[in-house]
Amino acid sequence: MTDSMPQTRHSALLIGSPNCGKTLLFNRLTGLQHRVANFPGITVEIASGKLSGHAGVTLYDYPGTYSLQAISGEEQVAVEQFELALKNPELGVVMCVIDVTRLEKSLYFALQVIRECGRAGKPVLVLANMIDVLENHHISMDLEALSRDMGATVLGISARTGQGLDHLDETIREQLSNPQCPSDNQDPDILLRGNAHQLARNYGPKGDVLLRTQNRMDAFFLHTGFGGIAFFAIMYLLFQSIFTWSAPAMDAVESGLAWLSDLVVPMLAPKLVQDFAADALFSGIGAFLVFVPQIFVLTFVIGLLEDSGYMARAALICHRPLRFFGLTGKSFIPMLSGVACAIPGIYAARSIDSPRRRFLTYMAIPLMPCSARLPVYTLLIAAFIPSTTALGGLVGYQGLAMFMVYLFGMLCGLLVTAMVSRFSTQQESDLPFVLEMPAYRLPTLVPLLRKSWRRSQHFITKAGGIIITVTVVIWVLGYFPNYGADLGASWLGQIGRFVEPVFAPIGLDWRYGVAVMSSFLAREVFVGTLGVMFGIEGAEENMVPLVAQIQNSDLGLASGVALLVFFAVALMCVSTLAVLSKEAGSNKLAIRMFLVYSGMAYVFALIAYQVVTFLGG
């Protein structure tokens, strides 16, 4: 978004600190009809929408910030855009949201906003959110006196229940028609901080009932024993939601596209068009639409954890072990999500406020053993690892091999980030690990569903074009010049024979080279392509004939292990690269990671081949 404040008849600005309920209030004030844009170059969302009940008024929601002295990238965007907005003659009113349950923290920022609005001659409203929480605990606040001492109108509202929004609507209308600006003052920040402390003492909630409630829950969730059990239970549910609960929707997408393909393709002519529609167009669409349910479910579940207040606790629990590898506690959820699929994991990395830690997390996620690798692992393990057991049946060699290859991928991800964080020549300034423990609250479902759908749409519109383009290119290479009659004689097969010397050192011929190159669309394509090369149709659904064919060939155990190692490290998924380039704001990172990880995969595979060969495999 190149212009954060387009010229409209009137505009309003919503600003506040993180976890104050600002986004929920924005959703209510715009009736959920708004658009979100990423600020150029970084992953920071700026939302705008028509203010309900006010014709021609656009409401802007900037990222949350704790003060006008920015620390993170999101805060920098919020502060810069706030300063620009104050210079815009179309700005009609600034609304600063504060959390009445944590008054002192919010008041310091609110006083800064009031001071800047007074200097710029802009009206400001202070919205005391979560007033319903105080009322539920039979706590009252003298908002009129607080308004007088702050020098700006303070309105009690609840973004969750809608309490006070009618009065807010009337006040906005009055300010737009007859602006009432705060007085101009030059109070320095140190004086404002002292004023905030005094105002919080005079008007803040008396008693510790709110703090006691949070402490009781933290005593459980952050407990050494019970907290660890709760953490693993919650993370298991998160993993299940990505890996299992989204499976029916993913199957429905695949079935729907297959049904549509069967309906449309026979109507087309000639055969070239039919083949293109079936194998390129519908396959290309399915290559990214199948991930949409995972992205939707992941965004929704993470939103539940964030809004409930647990996400901050999870990050705190994971911070110490991950810090050794150069990561942060906030990296855990994206990396766990990457075990199901790297794409939702990359999206989940948005929660990491440190640019350096987010970059390191991006590097670790593609090395997590995602579900797309599972068919490849299953095929190779079934072909090369005996199905016998040891220790009285307690240990199966195939299961042990699957565990080892999963563990190998995870360790590679952690070791890569550890090495980069320690030996990188680019010593960029980084943010300290500062984590606010928000209050425990019940999430609001409708905004979360809306956000999940918006994130899914973002993936479709931003990554879909790239994925379809690559799919079409691969199809053209595999279809011509013999119109799909023989994959081995196609341009792709010719390329496979050309690169055969590259795969020969690990004991693979050109057929495996073609399968590896085809798997750039998605790793699981390796199985189907290899089945075609061996003349076996439907290998994805029934691997038994393909396993037998591989076992009867001259491919040795060393080559099988080398392939397992290669797929554990190589970054070969075009969908992942497309999303990574969009989220990082640059194609360079995705290209560099693709080249480096491909080189690492080849070197590790070559080492594995030599070691197994030396051991007699």
Summary of the structure (lengths in Angstrom):
residues: 617
radius of gyration: 28.2
end to end distance: 57.0
largest distance: 87.3
contacts: 2053
relative contact order: 0.07
helix: 65%
strand: 7%
